[in-house]
Amino acid sequence: MNDSFLDYFKCPERYVSLSSTGPLSAAKGFFRLGPDNIYYGRVCRRNGFPDGAVGDVLHEVKVEQGTVYLPFDVDEVVDNLRCELYPLSARNEESRVHAALSAMYYCVRPLLPVGIRKHLQRAHLRGWDQISFPHWPVDRSVDDLCEFLMLLTLEAQRLERIPFIWFWPDGAPSSAIMTHDVETTIGRDFCGVLMDMDDAYGIKASFQVVPERRYEVTPAFLESITRRGFEVAVQDLNHDGRLYKNRRQFMERVAKINYYGRQWGVDGFRAAVLYRRQDWFGELDFSYDMSVPNVAHLDPQRGGCCTVMPYSVGKLLEIPVTMTQDYTLFHILNDYKADLWKTQTELIMEKHGLLSFIIHPDYVTTGRERKVYEALLCSLAELRRDRGVWIATPGDVNRWWRQRAEMRIVEDHEGVRIEGAGSERARVAYASAVDGRLAVTVEQAVAHQRV
C-alpha cells in the first residue's frame, strides 16, 4: 500500500505508514476525496454509496499513532488512474462504434485533405467539453493524492519536514521535452528545417518515425537526425490506426516493431494516434513508451493517466503526453494564440511535472502554424533561462527517472545525502506543511557530495 507513494517521492521508508481502515468492497467505483478530487477503486465496505453517487470518503481518513488510515488502497487507486483502469461512459458501445468508424476512416484518410479531416474529427469529438473525468485541461489526480498523503504523513510522524529525492536533476523545478511525430513524406522532408528551428533555441527533440508504408526510411535519413544530437523513436508500424485491433494482429505487428527498434538502435516507442492498451505494453521491447496522454478528451481514444510525472508500466517507463497536440490545437480548437499551452504549462509546473509536446513536422511547414511553433520554442527557452526548467530529450528523461528509482536517501551523523548512480545530479528536497498546504524546498549542490 506504500509502494506508489514511496516511488513517487523517494523518501525514506521509515517515515511512511499507510494502512486501510477496514475490508474493501468487492466492486470498484468512483469516489471523492474532498470536493475537487475524484478517484476510482474499492472503498471500505461501510462507505457504500447509492447507485450512481460519487461519495466523499475524506471524513473516513484518520491519523493514529504514527499511521495514516485510508478507506481505500493507495496502490490500487494510483494504478487504476495511471493505467486507465476506470470506466468511460458507455465504454463498450463506444468501442464497437469507434472500431467500425476507425476502420472506414483510415481506409480513406490518405485521400482526405486536412480541411475535410478536421470536420470529421470535430463531429467525432462532439461533447468533449462535457466530460467530467479526467479533469481538463490537465489532470493531476495522482499528484494531488501523493501530496495529500505527504501532508498526512507529516502529521502522523509529528515532523516539521521529511526529506525526499527531488524529481529532476540539478534541482530543476520542472522538465520539458519536444517530440516530433513524422506522418508523411512532406513531414519527413521537413525534418531538416525543423531541426534548424529547434537548434536555434538550443532544444533537442525526438523524431518518431513510421517504419513501413508511409514513406521511405533510409539509414541516411535516420543518421541525419542522430548526428545532430536529436533522437529517433519508432512510431507504430504503418500508422493505419489498427495496432491494437486484436491480440493476434498486435503480436504479429509488435514483432516487426521490436525488430525495427533493434535495427535502428533506439529505446523509445509511440503508437500512432496515441492508441494504447497498457496491459499489452509488456510485449514492447523498448525502454520507454510515449503513447499515453494525461487527459484525452480530444483524442480518438479517450481516457488519460491523470499524472504529470513519468511512471512505470512493468519494465517500460511511460513518459506521458501532457500537452495538447499541435494538430488538435490548430484544427480542432482553432487556437493560434496557444493560450491553452500557457494554461497547461502553469498547471503542470505547479506540480513540478513534465511538459511533453507533440509537434508534427507535417503541420508546421508554413503560415500561422509555423509562427506558433516558433513562439513555443521561444517560450521554452525563456522557461529554461528564467525559471530553470530542464529541457531534455525523452531518452534523457528515461535515463534520469530510472537512475532516480535506484537512488536512496541516507541519514546519519554526517547529515542527509543521496547515494546511487547519478546522485551527483540529484538534490535532497524537504516536504513540509505550511498553512495546510504542502511546501517543498530543494537543497543546492554541495561541494563534495558523496556518491
N, C-alpha and C positions, 0 to 999 in steps of 0.2 A: 504493500500500500504506500510505501515511502518512495519507491523507485523513481517514478516520473518526476517527483519534486526534487529529489537529490540529483537526478540527471540534469534538470533544468538549471539549478543554482550551483551545483558542485560545491556545496558546503559540507563541513564535517558531519558525518552521520550521527555522531553522539548528541547533536543538538535536536534531532528530529524524531518525534514520536507521534505518529498518526495512527488512529485506530477507529474502528466502526462503533457506532452507538448500539448496534444490535443486528439481528439477522436481516438480510436484504431480501427484497421482493423477488419473486421468480421472473416477473416481467419487467422489461425496461420501459422507460418513458421519459418525457421531458419534465424538468423541474427547474424551479428558480432558486437562486442563492442571493436573496435580496431583490430589489425591484428591477434591476437592469441586466442581470446575468442569467442566461438560460443555459442549461446543461442537459445531457442525456445519459441515462443509465438506470441502474437499480437503486432504489432507496430503501431505507429501513421500513419494515412492514407496517409499523404504526403510522407511517406517513402516507397512507393510501389517499389518493385524490379522486374526486368524481371523474367520470369518463369525460375526456376532452379537456380537463382542467390542467393548468400548469402551476402546481402548488409551490409555495415557498418553504424551503426547509431550513432557512437561516436560523430560526429560533431553536432548532434541534442541535446546532453546533455548540459544543461545550469544551471548556478547558479545565482540566482537573489534574492536580498532582503531576505536572510536567507533561501531560499527554493532551493532544488535541483530538477530540472525539467528533466524528463526522457521520452523518446519516447516509453515506454513500462511500464507494470505493474509489479513491482518487485515481489510481492507475487505470481502472476500468473506464472512468469518465473521460480521462485525458485520451486514452486510446480510441474511444468512441468518436471523439471530435477530430483528432488528427487523422484518423483512418477513415473518416466519413461514414461511420457505422451507425448513423442516425437516419430515421426515415425522412424522405421528402414527400410532399403532398402528392398523393396518388402515384407513388413511385412506379408500381408495376404497370399501370395503364400508360403512364408517360413513357416508360422504357419500350413498350411494344410499339406505340405510335412513333416514337423517336427512331427506332431501328428501321422501320419501313421508310419513313421520310428521309432519313440519313442516307440509306442505300440509293434512293432515287436522286437525291441532291448531289451526291458525289459522282454519280454517273455523268451528270451534265455540268458539274461545276467548272471544269476546264473551259467550257464553251460560254460561260456566263461572264459578262463584264461586271466590274465592281458595282456599278450602279444598280444592276438587277440583283446581285447577290445581297447587297445590304438591305434592300427592301424585303427580300425573303427572310433574311435573318431577323430583321426588326419584327416581322409578323410572328416568327417562331418564338421570340423572346418577350412577346407581349405579356404584361403583368409582372415583369421582373421587380418593379419597384414596390410591389405589394408583399414580397416575401419577407417574413419576419425573422427568419433564422436560416443561415448565419447573418450577422449584422453587416449591413452595407454602410460605408464603402470599405471598411476594414474590420474584420472580426478578430478580437483579441481575447476571446473567452479563455483559452488555455493560459495565456499570460496573466490575465486578471486572477484566475484561480490560484496560480502559483504565488502571486504577490499576496493574495488574501491568506494563504497558508503560511507564508513567511511572517506576516503580522501576528497570526495566531501562535506561531512557534516562539516568536519573541516574547509574547505574553506568557505562554506556558512555561518557558525557561526563565522568566523574570530577568531577561537580559536587555541591556541597552543597545547591543548590536551583535550581529552574527557575521563572521567572515565567509566569503564565498569567492569563487574564481570568476572574474569579470568575463562578460560574454565575448568580447572582441580583443584582438591583440593590441598591445601598446596603449591600453586604456581608451580606445576609440569609443565614442558614445553610441554609434550605430555603424552598420555596414551597408554598402550598396554594390550591386552587380548589374552589368549590362549584358543582355543576351540578344542575339540576332537569329531569328528563325528564317532560313533561306527556303522559299517556297517554289520559285520559278526560275527559269533561265534569266529573266530580267534581274531578279534579285541576286542570283549568282554573279552575274556580270557587273553588278553594282557594288560588290563586296569591297573591292579595292578603294573606291571612293569613300565608302562608309568607314573603312579603317583609317583613311586620311582624316576624316572628320573626328573620329574618336581620338586619334593621336594628337590632334590639335589641342585637345583639352586634357591630355595626359591620362586617358582612360583606355584600358584594355578590356576587350569583351570576348564573349564566346559565340562562335557561329555554329548553329545547329544545322547539319547538312543531311538532306534526304538521300539515302544510298542508291535507290532504284527508281527508274521511270521518269521522275520529274525533270531531270536534267543530267547531263554527263558530269560525273565526278572523277576528275583525274588526280593522280598524285601531285601534279604540278599545282593544281588549284588548292589542294589541302596544304601543300608546303608554302604557298603564297600567304596563307593565313598564319601558320605557326612560326615561320621565320621572322615575323614581325612582332612576336610576343603575344599574339592572340591565341585563343583556344578553339579547338574543334570538338563538337559532341555529335553523336548520332541522333538524328531526328527521325523516329519511326522507321519504316521500311520503304514504303512508297507513297505515304501521305494520302491514302484513299479513305481514311476515316473508319477503317474496319479492323484495326489491330485487335481489338477486344471483342470482336463479334461473337466468338465462341472459343472454348478452351482448345479444341483441336487445331483450329486455324492459328490461334495465338502461339501455340507451341511450335508449329511449323515456321511461323514468321520470326519468333524470338531466336530460333537457332541461327537464322540468317543475320538478324540484328546483332547478336553476340559475335558472329564471325566478323562483321564489319568493324565492330568495336575493337576486336583484337588486331585486325589487319591495319586499321588506322592508328592503333596505339593510343586510344582515348579512354577516358574514365567516366564520361558523362552521357546521359541519355535523356531525351524528352520525346514523349508521344505527340503525334500530330493532333492539333486542335485541343490539346490538354485532355484527351480521353485517357481514362485510367481505371484500373482495378487494383487497388493496393494489395489485396490478398494474393495477387499473381506476381508481385514485384520480385519475389524470390527467384524467379526464372531469369531475371535480367542479370547478366554477368558484367555489371558495371559497379563503380564505387559510389556514384550518386545519381539521383534522378531529379528532374526539374519539371514534372508534369502535373503537380497538384497546386491549384490556386488557393489562395487564402479564403476568398469568397467568390463564388462562381455564378452569381445571378445573371451575368451577361455572357456566359459561355454556353455552348450547346449542351454540355453535361454539367448540371448544376451540383451544388454541394459546397465544399470548401473545408480546409483543415483547421481553421479557427485559431491559428497561431501565426506570429510574425517571426518565429525562430525556426532554424533547421531542426529536424528531428529524425530519429532512426526508424526505418521500416525493415526489420530484420537486419540483414547485412548492408543494406543500402542506407545512405544518408539522403533524406528528402530535403531539397532546397526549394521551398515553396515559392510560387509566383505571387508576390504580394501587391503588385501594382497593376492597374488596368492596362491591357494591351493597347498598343498604338492603333491597330485596326478598329478595335471597339471604341476607343476614344473618338476617332475621326469619323467613322462611318456608321456607328450605331448611335452614339451620343451626340454627334455633330459638334464636338468640343475642340476648338482650335486654340483656346487660351490656356489649356492644360491646368485649369483650376482644380480639377479632380486630383491630378497628380500632387499638387501642392497640399491639398487636404490630407491625402493618404500619407504623404511624407511626414507631416506633423503627427498624425495618429500613430504611425509606426515608430517614430523616434521617441515618442513619449514612453514607449515600452523598450527602447534601446534595440529595436529589431532590425530586420534586413529589408532594404529597399531592393526589390528584384523586378527588373524591367524586361519586357519583350518588345523589341523594335524590329520590324521586318524590313530588310533592305528593299523588298518589293514595293513598299508603300511610302517610302520617304525619298524617292528619287528626285522629285521636283516640287515646286509650288509651296502651298501653305504647310504641308506635312513636313517638308524638309526644314522649314524655318522653325516649326515647333520642336523638332528634334534637336536642332542646333541650340535652341533656348534651353532645352532639357540638359544638354551637355554642359552648358554654361552654369546652370543652377547646381548641377552635381559638383562641378569644380569649386563653386562657392561654398557648398556644404563641406567639402574637404578642407578648404582654406580657412573658413570662418568658424566651423563647428567641429572639425576634426574627424569627420566621417571617414571610415576606412573604405575606399573604393578598391574592390578586389575583383578577381575572376571567380567563377564557380569552383574551379579547381583549388584556388587559394582558400575559399570558404570551406570546402570539403576537407582539405588537409588540416586547417586550423581546428575545425569542430571535432575532428577525430582525435587530434592531439589533446584538446581540452578535456575530452571524455576520459582520457587516461591519466590526467593530472590529479594531484591531490594536495590538499592544504595540510601543512604540518604546523602544529602549535607546541612550542616547548619553551625552555628557559631563554632561548635566543630570540623568541618572538614568533611571528606568524610569517610563513613563507609558502611558496608553491614548489612542488617537486614534480619532475616528469619531463619528457622530451618536449621541447618548445617552451618551457617555462620561463625562459629569458624574455619572452614577449608577453607573458601572462601578467596580470595585475591582481593583487588582492583587493577585493571590494568589501564594503561593510553595509549590511542592511540594518536599518533602524526605523522605529516608529516615530513620526512627527505629526502631531495633531490628528492621529488616527489614520494616517496615510503612510505608505512605505516610502522611505527616503534611502538613497544609496550614495555612498561616497567611494571613490576609486583612488587607491594609492598611486603615487607617481613611481617611476622606476627608481630602484636603489642602485647604488654604485657597484656593489659586489653581491649580487643576488646568487644564492646557492642554487644549483641545478641538481 
